Amino acid sequence: MKRIKISILDQSVVQKNKTPKEAITETVETVKLAERLGYTRFWVSEHHNSTFIAGSAPELLMVKLADATESIRIGSGGIMLPNHSALKVAENFRMLETLFPGRIDLGIGRAPGTDRVTSSLLNPSNDFAEESYLRQLDHLQNFFSDTAYTRDNRRILAVPQCDTIPEQWILSSSGGSSLIASRFGLGLVVAKFINGFVTPAVIDTYKENFKPSESFPQPHAMMAIFVLCAETEEKAKAMRKFMDYIFLQFEAGNFHDFADYEQIQKYVFTLEELQRIKHNSGRIISGTKEIVKEQLQTLAETFNVDEIIISTMAGNAEDRKRSFELIAEAFELKN
């Protein structure tokens, strides 16, 4: 079995009867834990118009996370580019790179991270067209390489100027985005936690069409998936029931008011809900550390990647912390 790196994607979930400040504080404590345990990267997501997820501005949260740590890479998972100006993204991440050189990752997505109305309010010029997204990515490369000019040959600089640029990664749950990553010579993150049916063909397509860049002379892909790890199988099943319930709420359009952990454990799924749970099963790996390690190793072998980024949405902070500790033990991670 190949040795694989493990990283973390954190979504700053606001638990029932907790505050957004407590959710962000938990994220800060988690990045400190991740660094101590030997995880490779720590990424934070962008979501809007949901009281369940406090992480709306990853570029701001990343400052706090990088300042609270010393060596672990800090990144966005991701910046939803159509919600923003490409120049402003370049300047935000150049500032991050200036403050924390060699430690910053820019994960880029094209989904809104919210509903379309909210996305339109975030960026009124967003027309949701693929051509616009590609143009933004092209502009972003020009800003990072200082090759952006207006039609009348006026130079546009993304400041502050610095010697390094962040690593750029395209988030993908389909073949289309993998082709975009290969075209721009960027890293690829395959979001199995979004599309449980994604196949190795997505990475094969990426590698076959990859055009080398200064940042990535060779193609580099990793997997992203939800992972729940516990001391016992019984505890892992309880953690998984919480996630299954959350998925069902999201699919029903509910992003605000959920039952608490104890109520969810007593909840009885309908036959229709059980079918949806089965449909979503490919998005989650759960079990004891031995089972989780085996399944993650198999995933890495199947998709031919050497890094997996995991997200753990647990019913309480203690279960989530213990899950990360058990995974670090299973893979013998070292700082």
PLY file of the C-alpha trace (Angstrom):
ply
format ascii 1.0
element vertex 335
property float x
property float y
property float z
element edge 334
property int vertex1
property int vertex2
end_header
0.00 0.00 0.00
1.26 3.48 -0.87
1.81 5.99 1.91
-0.79 8.72 1.60
-1.01 12.21 3.04
-4.15 13.20 4.93
-5.55 16.73 5.09
-8.67 18.33 6.59
-11.52 20.40 5.13
-13.37 22.29 7.90
-16.81 23.86 7.42
-17.25 25.62 10.80
-20.56 23.90 11.59
-22.75 25.65 14.17
-24.07 22.92 16.45
-27.54 23.10 17.99
-27.60 25.55 20.93
-24.11 26.83 20.01
-23.11 30.18 18.52
-21.25 31.01 15.29
-18.38 32.34 17.43
-18.13 28.95 19.13
-18.07 27.26 15.70
-15.19 29.47 14.52
-13.35 28.92 17.81
-13.69 25.17 17.26
-12.20 25.58 13.77
-9.20 27.43 15.25
-8.72 24.72 17.88
-9.03 22.05 15.19
-6.26 23.54 13.02
-3.93 23.54 16.04
-4.83 19.90 16.63
-4.30 19.05 12.96
-0.82 20.54 13.00
0.12 18.66 16.18
-1.17 15.40 14.70
0.71 15.77 11.40
-2.02 16.55 8.86
-0.69 18.10 5.63
-3.25 20.86 4.89
-6.16 22.53 6.58
-8.77 24.08 4.28
-11.93 26.05 5.07
-15.04 26.33 2.92
-17.25 29.12 1.61
-21.00 28.92 2.30
-23.69 31.59 2.46
-27.25 32.08 3.71
-27.10 29.18 6.16
-27.11 29.48 9.93
-25.71 25.91 10.08
-22.32 26.84 8.58
-20.42 29.87 9.87
-17.68 29.77 7.24
-18.65 32.49 4.76
-15.27 34.18 4.22
-12.43 31.66 4.03
-9.84 34.27 3.05
-10.46 36.09 6.36
-10.56 32.96 8.49
-7.32 31.76 6.88
-5.44 34.71 8.42
-6.42 33.57 11.91
-5.65 29.92 11.15
-2.24 30.57 9.63
-1.33 32.91 12.50
-2.32 30.24 15.03
-0.02 27.64 13.43
3.54 27.37 12.15
3.91 24.81 9.36
0.64 23.24 8.20
-0.58 24.52 4.82
-3.70 26.70 5.08
-6.17 26.97 2.22
-9.64 27.60 0.86
-11.82 24.68 -0.05
-12.79 26.69 -1.82
-13.21 30.20 -2.99
-16.34 30.10 -5.14
-14.87 32.21 -7.92
-18.13 33.34 -9.64
-19.11 35.00 -6.34
-16.09 37.31 -6.53
-13.92 39.63 -8.59
-10.87 37.79 -9.90
-8.66 40.80 -9.07
-9.90 40.90 -5.48
-9.27 37.17 -5.07
-5.73 37.63 -6.42
-5.09 40.50 -4.01
-6.55 38.64 -1.02
-4.35 35.63 -1.67
-1.27 37.68 -2.46
-1.74 39.32 0.92
-2.03 35.89 2.53
1.07 34.71 0.69
2.94 37.84 1.80
1.98 37.23 5.42
2.59 33.46 5.34
4.91 32.68 2.40
4.91 29.12 1.10
1.94 27.98 3.19
-1.13 29.18 1.29
-3.45 27.12 -0.94
-6.14 28.62 -3.15
-8.81 26.00 -3.78
-11.22 27.29 -6.43
-14.81 26.20 -7.08
-17.50 27.23 -9.54
-20.61 26.28 -7.54
-22.27 29.14 -5.66
-21.95 27.63 -2.18
-25.51 28.87 -1.69
-28.72 29.52 -3.62
-28.67 31.49 -6.87
-30.36 34.55 -5.41
-27.71 34.90 -2.72
-24.95 34.27 -5.25
-26.34 37.05 -7.45
-26.26 39.42 -4.49
-22.65 38.49 -3.75
-21.67 39.30 -7.34
-24.38 41.09 -9.36
-22.39 40.56 -12.57
-22.45 36.77 -12.16
-24.24 35.24 -15.17
-23.47 31.61 -14.10
-21.97 30.88 -17.55
-19.01 28.53 -17.95
-17.38 31.02 -20.33
-17.41 33.66 -17.58
-15.83 31.23 -15.10
-13.07 30.36 -17.57
-12.46 34.04 -18.22
-12.14 34.66 -14.48
-9.62 31.82 -14.17
-7.64 33.25 -17.07
-7.65 36.70 -15.46
-6.55 35.17 -12.16
-3.48 33.63 -13.81
-2.64 36.97 -15.40
-2.91 38.75 -12.06
-0.67 36.20 -10.33
1.93 36.38 -13.14
1.76 40.21 -13.46
0.72 39.94 -17.12
-2.68 41.67 -16.87
-3.21 44.61 -19.23
-6.22 46.62 -20.37
-7.14 46.90 -24.06
-5.25 50.20 -24.24
-2.14 48.47 -22.84
-2.41 49.77 -19.28
-0.90 47.41 -16.73
-3.05 46.13 -13.84
-1.18 44.79 -10.82
-2.53 42.61 -8.03
-0.92 43.94 -4.87
0.91 43.43 -2.67
3.69 42.20 -4.93
5.47 39.16 -3.52
7.97 36.55 -4.67
5.65 33.54 -4.37
2.06 32.75 -5.27
-0.37 30.36 -3.59
-0.81 26.84 -4.88
-4.00 26.78 -6.95
-6.37 23.82 -6.97
-9.56 23.30 -8.95
-12.40 21.63 -7.04
-14.20 19.15 -9.26
-17.03 16.66 -9.00
-17.16 15.99 -12.76
-15.03 15.58 -15.87
-15.66 19.14 -17.01
-13.79 20.76 -14.14
-10.97 18.22 -14.39
-10.39 19.38 -17.98
-10.31 22.97 -16.75
-7.66 22.06 -14.15
-5.54 20.34 -16.81
-5.91 23.24 -19.23
-4.61 25.78 -16.69
-1.96 23.46 -15.24
-3.45 23.52 -11.74
-3.93 20.88 -9.06
-7.17 18.88 -8.98
-9.35 18.01 -5.99
-12.02 15.41 -6.79
-15.02 16.11 -4.56
-16.38 12.66 -3.78
-18.03 14.20 -0.72
-20.31 16.01 -3.18
-20.65 13.37 -5.91
-20.44 9.89 -4.45
-20.58 8.34 -7.94
-17.48 10.07 -9.33
-15.11 7.60 -11.04
-11.34 7.40 -11.62
-12.00 8.53 -15.20
-12.13 12.12 -13.88
-8.50 11.92 -12.75
-7.47 9.96 -15.84
-8.91 12.75 -18.01
-7.05 15.34 -15.96
-3.70 13.57 -16.25
-4.06 12.76 -19.94
-4.77 16.40 -20.85
-2.53 18.13 -18.31
-0.48 21.09 -19.49
2.49 21.77 -17.19
2.66 25.12 -15.39
5.21 26.83 -13.21
3.29 25.80 -10.08
2.63 22.23 -11.22
5.23 20.79 -13.62
3.42 17.47 -13.15
-0.29 16.74 -12.55
-1.26 16.44 -8.89
-4.68 15.20 -7.79
-6.27 14.45 -4.46
-9.60 13.13 -3.23
-12.06 14.85 -0.87
-14.55 12.80 1.15
-16.52 12.83 4.39
-14.93 10.57 7.02
-16.26 9.56 10.44
-14.02 7.50 12.72
-14.79 6.18 16.20
-13.52 3.75 18.83
-16.41 1.35 18.18
-18.60 0.46 15.24
-21.67 1.39 17.30
-20.35 4.91 17.87
-19.41 5.25 14.19
-22.98 4.30 13.19
-24.37 6.96 15.52
-22.08 9.57 13.97
-23.13 8.45 10.51
-26.81 8.77 11.37
-26.18 12.43 12.20
-24.59 12.98 8.78
-27.34 11.07 6.97
-29.90 13.31 8.65
-27.99 16.48 7.69
-27.79 15.36 4.05
-31.56 14.83 3.99
-32.13 18.30 5.42
-29.90 19.90 2.80
-31.70 18.05 0.01
-35.03 19.29 1.40
-33.75 22.87 1.22
-33.39 23.26 4.97
-30.11 24.98 5.89
-31.10 26.61 9.15
-32.93 24.75 11.90
-31.99 21.16 12.75
-32.74 18.83 15.61
-29.97 18.28 18.16
-27.74 15.22 18.24
-29.86 13.28 20.76
-33.09 13.97 18.85
-31.47 12.83 15.60
-30.43 9.53 17.19
-34.11 8.85 18.00
-35.32 9.89 14.55
-36.85 7.10 12.42
-36.09 7.44 8.70
-38.89 6.81 6.22
-38.45 4.29 3.40
-37.98 7.16 0.95
-35.32 8.71 3.21
-33.54 5.37 3.48
-33.35 5.25 -0.32
-31.76 8.72 -0.36
-29.32 7.63 2.36
-28.29 4.68 0.20
-27.90 7.05 -2.78
-25.58 9.26 -0.72
-23.53 6.42 0.76
-20.60 6.91 -1.62
-19.95 10.34 -0.13
-19.02 9.02 3.33
-16.54 6.59 4.83
-17.19 5.57 8.44
-16.13 2.99 11.00
-13.34 2.14 13.40
-9.83 3.31 12.58
-8.94 -0.06 11.04
-11.97 0.03 8.74
-11.48 3.69 7.84
-7.80 3.20 7.05
-8.56 0.23 4.80
-11.28 2.11 2.93
-9.16 5.25 2.49
-6.22 3.18 1.25
-8.50 1.45 -1.24
-9.84 4.84 -2.37
-6.30 6.14 -2.89
-5.35 3.05 -4.89
-8.52 3.11 -6.99
-8.14 6.79 -7.91
-4.32 6.70 -8.00
-3.82 9.62 -5.60
-1.37 10.07 -2.74
-3.39 12.60 -0.74
-6.92 12.61 0.67
-8.63 15.60 2.23
-11.30 14.63 4.74
-14.29 16.50 6.17
-15.85 15.42 9.44
-19.30 16.79 10.30
-19.99 15.32 13.73
-22.76 15.94 16.24
-20.37 17.37 18.81
-16.82 18.68 19.08
-15.55 15.75 21.16
-16.55 13.13 18.59
-15.00 15.17 15.79
-11.72 15.68 17.64
-11.48 11.98 18.47
-12.16 11.07 14.84
-9.19 13.16 13.70
-6.99 11.64 16.42
-7.90 8.07 15.45
-7.21 8.71 11.76
-3.83 10.22 12.62
-3.06 7.10 14.67
-4.19 4.79 11.88
-1.94 6.45 9.29
0.90 7.16 11.73
0.91 10.82 10.80
3.87 12.81 12.09
4.40 16.54 12.40
0 1
1 2
2 3
3 4
4 5
5 6
6 7
7 8
8 9
9 10
10 11
11 12
12 13
13 14
14 15
15 16
16 17
17 18
18 19
19 20
20 21
21 22
22 23
23 24
24 25
25 26
26 27
27 28
28 29
29 30
30 31
31 32
32 33
33 34
34 35
35 36
36 37
37 38
38 39
39 40
40 41
41 42
42 43
43 44
44 45
45 46
46 47
47 48
48 49
49 50
50 51
51 52
52 53
53 54
54 55
55 56
56 57
57 58
58 59
59 60
60 61
61 62
62 63
63 64
64 65
65 66
66 67
67 68
68 69
69 70
70 71
71 72
72 73
73 74
74 75
75 76
76 77
77 78
78 79
79 80
80 81
81 82
82 83
83 84
84 85
85 86
86 87
87 88
88 89
89 90
90 91
91 92
92 93
93 94
94 95
95 96
96 97
97 98
98 99
99 100
100 101
101 102
102 103
103 104
104 105
105 106
106 107
107 108
108 109
109 110
110 111
111 112
112 113
113 114
114 115
115 116
116 117
117 118
118 119
119 120
120 121
121 122
122 123
123 124
124 125
125 126
126 127
127 128
128 129
129 130
130 131
131 132
132 133
133 134
134 135
135 136
136 137
137 138
138 139
139 140
140 141
141 142
142 143
143 144
144 145
145 146
146 147
147 148
148 149
149 150
150 151
151 152
152 153
153 154
154 155
155 156
156 157
157 158
158 159
159 160
160 161
161 162
162 163
163 164
164 165
165 166
166 167
167 168
168 169
169 170
170 171
171 172
172 173
173 174
174 175
175 176
176 177
177 178
178 179
179 180
180 181
181 182
182 183
183 184
184 185
185 186
186 187
187 188
188 189
189 190
190 191
191 192
192 193
193 194
194 195
195 196
196 197
197 198
198 199
199 200
200 201
201 202
202 203
203 204
204 205
205 206
206 207
207 208
208 209
209 210
210 211
211 212
212 213
213 214
214 215
215 216
216 217
217 218
218 219
219 220
220 221
221 222
222 223
223 224
224 225
225 226
226 227
227 228
228 229
229 230
230 231
231 232
232 233
233 234
234 235
235 236
236 237
237 238
238 239
239 240
240 241
241 242
242 243
243 244
244 245
245 246
246 247
247 248
248 249
249 250
250 251
251 252
252 253
253 254
254 255
255 256
256 257
257 258
258 259
259 260
260 261
261 262
262 263
263 264
264 265
265 266
266 267
267 268
268 269
269 270
270 271
271 272
272 273
273 274
274 275
275 276
276 277
277 278
278 279
279 280
280 281
281 282
282 283
283 284
284 285
285 286
286 287
287 288
288 289
289 290
290 291
291 292
292 293
293 294
294 295
295 296
296 297
297 298
298 299
299 300
300 301
301 302
302 303
303 304
304 305
305 306
306 307
307 308
308 309
309 310
310 311
311 312
312 313
313 314
314 315
315 316
316 317
317 318
318 319
319 320
320 321
321 322
322 323
323 324
324 325
325 326
326 327
327 328
328 329
329 330
330 331
331 332
332 333
333 334
